[in-house]
Amino acid sequence: MKGVLIDGMPEVEMLEVNHDEDHIHMLLSIPPKMCVSEVVRRIKSITARLLKRKFEYMRKAYWGVDGIWSDGYFVSTVGLNEEIIRKYIEKQGHEDRGQACL
């Protein structure tokens, strides 16, 4: 995947994205001048709005609720292991749990 710009945050690039049953993995390029927590907050806000717009049942299910995403998230820097992280994200939902080798 070539870097995709995120709407409203032209300096942030989404390099990889994939999901499992109950969570999503994203490899982002965020410039040092931006606060990671603000980027995550904005991504959650934007995607929640778009999902509710596209899927009527989500509008009904989450009516009057602050958000569709959980409050927490995990962040780590990539450093020298970017290719390993990319492969891990690509394999989400495709391998047996507990038996996969990177």
BAFI-3210 file (N, C-alpha, C; in Angstrom, 3 decimals, decimal comma, padded with zeros to 6 digits):
// residues 102
n [1|2|3|4|5|6|7|8|9|10|11|12|13|14|15|16|17|18|19|20|21|22|23|24|25|26|27|28|29|30|31|32|33|34|35|36|37|38|39|40|41|42|43|44|45|46|47|48|49|50|51|52|53|54|55|56|57|58|59|60|61|62|63|64|65|66|67|68|69|70|71|72|73|74|75|76|77|78|79|80|81|82|83|84|85|86|87|88|89|90|91|92|93|94|95|96|97|98|99|100|101|102]
n.u [000,846|000,659|001,453|-001,400|-003,130|-004,727|-007,931|-008,260|-005,931|-003,305|-000,578|-000,246|000,324|-001,204|000,177|-000,098|-002,932|-005,145|-007,370|-008,645|-010,920|-011,963|-010,535|-008,327|-005,411|-002,960|-000,435|001,113|002,495|003,520|004,240|006,810|006,012|003,339|000,830|000,470|-001,753|-003,752|-003,939|-004,875|-007,335|-008,649|-008,740|-010,396|-012,736|-013,344|-013,644|-015,762|-017,858|-018,041|-018,689|-021,175|-022,613|-022,618|-023,732|-026,839|-027,810|-025,800|-026,038|-028,430|-027,813|-025,803|-026,899|-027,023|-024,805|-021,438|-019,280|-018,226|-015,928|-013,606|-012,231|-009,482|-006,156|-003,271|000,063|003,111|006,497|008,126|010,838|013,655|012,279|010,300|009,470|008,809|006,665|004,875|004,346|003,119|000,768|-000,410|-001,066|-003,180|-006,003|-005,707|-004,194|-003,731|-004,501|-002,072|-000,322|001,034|003,901|006,096]
n.v [-001,179|002,081|005,131|006,596|009,571|011,027|012,280|015,637|015,666|016,249|015,762|013,319|009,963|006,949|003,923|001,153|-000,923|-003,055|-005,523|-007,425|-009,637|-007,960|-005,598|-003,083|-002,612|-000,240|001,231|004,125|007,180|009,777|013,137|014,504|016,888|016,650|015,596|012,345|011,266|013,090|012,657|009,995|010,384|011,999|010,293|008,256|009,756|010,696|008,240|007,061|008,851|008,538|005,795|005,714|007,293|005,725|003,231|002,542|000,991|001,303|003,960|003,828|001,949|003,217|005,605|008,517|007,807|008,406|007,504|005,061|003,654|002,108|003,617|003,289|002,716|001,347|002,288|002,247|002,868|002,344|002,106|000,181|-002,056|-001,971|-003,504|-005,996|-005,211|-004,353|-006,828|-008,225|-006,719|-007,097|-009,835|-010,079|-011,754|-013,900|-016,102|-019,016|-018,594|-018,108|-019,831|-018,713|-017,634|-014,963]
n.w [000,000|-000,966|000,717|002,131|002,349|005,154|005,494|006,289|007,736|006,345|006,698|007,805|007,059|006,064|006,093|006,225|006,808|008,545|009,902|012,688|014,340|016,393|016,515|015,113|013,118|012,418|010,473|010,699|009,474|011,262|011,656|013,808|015,040|015,537|017,849|018,951|020,326|019,614|016,863|016,834|018,164|016,284|014,037|015,024|015,410|012,797|011,366|012,792|012,258|009,444|009,234|010,549|008,799|006,508|007,280|008,301|010,472|012,345|013,059|014,448|016,456|017,910|018,704|020,589|022,019|023,007|021,310|018,814|019,061|021,356|024,353|024,711|023,285|021,609|021,132|019,388|018,493|015,334|014,412|013,491|012,652|010,661|008,387|009,539|011,163|009,176|007,875|009,980|010,317|007,784|007,928|009,675|010,889|009,151|009,879|011,974|015,361|017,843|016,657|014,609|012,853|012,490]
ca.u [000,000|001,352|000,915|-002,667|-003,322|-005,955|-008,730|-008,144|-004,586|-002,475|000,792|-000,270|000,157|-001,553|001,057|-000,713|-004,107|-005,834|-008,182|-008,980|-012,341|-012,431|-009,607|-007,715|-003,986|-002,593|000,932|000,989|003,640|003,055|005,391|007,095|005,339|001,943|000,588|-000,080|-003,091|-004,676|-004,128|-005,749|-008,671|-009,250|-009,031|-011,594|-013,870|-013,632|-014,150|-017,082|-018,808|-018,220|-019,390|-022,583|-023,221|-022,770|-024,509|-027,955|-027,925|-024,843|-026,639|-029,437|-027,183|-024,959|-027,583|-026,899|-023,572|-020,312|-018,517|-018,307|-014,632|-013,254|-011,415|-008,055|-005,418|-001,868|000,959|004,524|007,288|008,571|012,288|014,261|011,478|009,117|009,024|008,163|005,385|004,016|003,914|002,199|-000,506|-000,958|-001,526|-004,281|-007,195|-005,439|-003,426|-004,214|-004,086|-001,117|000,553|001,637|005,286|006,382]
ca.v [000,000|003,371|005,978|007,253|010,720|010,967|013,488|016,612|015,591|015,977|015,378|011,954|008,956|005,597|003,077|-000,182|-001,055|-004,342|-005,718|-008,757|-009,660|-006,901|-004,475|-002,666|-002,284|000,772|001,732|005,519|008,078|010,999|014,018|014,725|018,070|016,318|014,781|011,047|011,107|013,898|011,955|008,851|010,921|012,471|009,122|007,622|010,637|010,688|006,935|006,865|009,649|007,923|004,521|006,006|007,832|004,653|002,103|003,033|000,257|001,862|005,198|003,438|001,243|004,132|006,880|009,042|007,303|009,268|007,022|003,627|003,062|002,093|004,767|002,989|002,353|001,023|002,948|001,926|003,348|001,242|001,973|-000,621|-003,244|-001,602|-004,607|-006,985|-004,632|-004,409|-008,221|-008,537|-006,076|-007,765|-011,179|-010,068|-012,493|-014,918|-017,230|-019,617|-017,867|-018,802|-020,716|-017,955|-017,165|-013,846]
ca.w [000,000|-000,963|001,765|001,870|003,228|005,928|005,312|007,359|008,318|005,170|007,031|008,334|006,020|006,458|005,294|006,237|007,671|008,492|011,104|013,160|014,683|017,279|016,580|013,850|013,179|011,431|010,453|010,298|009,531|011,905|011,880|015,236|015,577|015,835|019,036|018,560|020,888|018,823|015,589|017,116|018,447|015,030|013,203|015,594|015,154|011,353|010,948|013,404|011,480|008,129|009,405|010,861|007,579|005,521|007,787|009,101|011,731|013,300|013,578|015,434|017,578|018,680|018,897|021,945|022,623|022,630|020,169|018,536|019,387|022,778|024,747|024,696|022,081|021,845|020,181|019,502|017,360|014,482|014,393|012,428|012,374|009,886|007,528|010,414|011,545|007,983|007,679|011,067|009,998|006,605|008,255|010,633|010,510|008,140|010,387|013,216|016,548|018,698|015,891|013,521|012,988|011,594]
c.u [000,883|000,697|-000,350|-002,805|-004,675|-006,655|-008,610|-006,795|-003,590|-001,044|000,882|-000,529|-000,201|-000,774|000,536|-001,938|-004,711|-006,566|-008,252|-010,436|-012,797|-011,471|-008,991|-006,244|-003,697|-001,120|000,845|002,338|003,106|004,266|005,576|006,373|003,881|001,853|-000,121|-001,509|-004,132|-004,957|-005,082|-007,179|-009,378|-009,589|-010,295|-012,837|-014,299|-014,245|-015,525|-018,152|-019,096|-018,978|-020,871|-023,319|-023,524|-023,722|-025,597|-028,059|-026,933|-025,357|-027,640|-028,791|-026,391|-025,591|-027,468|-025,660|-022,415|-019,563|-018,647|-017,010|-014,416|-012,346|-009,918|-007,482|-003,987|-001,052|002,377|005,240|007,848|010,079|012,775|013,412|010,245|008,606|008,330|006,776|004,409|003,477|002,907|000,810|-001,173|-001,600|-002,699|-005,481|-006,966|-004,712|-004,031|-003,673|-003,138|-000,150|001,302|003,080|005,469|007,568]
c.v [001,231|004,242|006,708|008,398|010,609|012,309|014,406|016,618|015,279|015,546|013,945|010,995|007,619|004,662|001,647|-000,113|-002,439|-004,504|-007,190|-008,678|-008,435|-005,726|-004,212|-002,337|-001,279|001,116|003,135|006,211|009,416|011,891|014,314|015,916|017,801|015,400|013,492|010,885|011,922|013,241|010,772|009,336|011,337|011,317|008,426|008,451|010,579|009,356|006,649|007,613|009,000|006,601|004,734|006,540|006,698|003,551|002,586|002,318|000,775|003,180|004,875|002,823|002,192|005,510|007,300|008,565|008,161|008,784|005,527|002,912|003,042|003,288|004,516|002,725|002,037|001,688|002,488|002,517|002,152|001,059|001,149|-001,804|-002,960|-002,757|-005,694|-006,485|-004,682|-005,823|-008,636|-007,961|-006,773|-009,108|-011,219|-010,814|-013,620|-016,154|-017,758|-018,860|-018,722|-019,687|-019,974|-017,569|-016,012|-014,233]
c.w [000,000|000,093|001,330|002,860|003,911|005,829|006,525|008,056|007,203|005,477|007,560|007,176|006,635|005,527|005,177|007,128|007,460|009,808|011,477|013,587|015,476|017,422|015,209|014,105|012,067|011,586|009,867|010,328|010,038|012,144|013,371|015,845|015,951|017,048|018,617|019,085|020,115|017,477|015,789|017,366|017,162|014,101|013,709|015,291|013,691|010,937|011,554|012,606|010,126|008,216|009,702|009,624|006,592|005,980|008,748|010,445|012,780|013,878|014,676|016,673|018,478|018,857|020,359|022,686|022,126|021,396|019,982|018,910|020,898|023,078|024,553|023,323|022,487|020,756|020,454|018,300|016,603|014,535|013,214|012,005|011,513|009,030|008,349|010,823|010,367|007,772|008,743|010,768|008,815|006,949|009,233|010,083|009,525|008,668|011,674|014,400|017,372|017,956|014,779|013,865|012,024|010,761]
res [m|k|g|v|l|i|d|g|m|p|e|v|e|m|l|e|v|n|h|d|e|d|h|i|h|m|l|l|s|i|p|p|k|m|c|v|s|e|v|v|r|r|i|k|s|i|t|a|r|l|l|k|r|k|f|e|y|m|r|k|a|y|w|g|v|d|g|i|w|s|d|g|y|f|v|s|t|v|g|l|n|e|e|i|i|r|k|y|i|e|k|q|g|h|e|d|r|g|q|a|c|l]
***
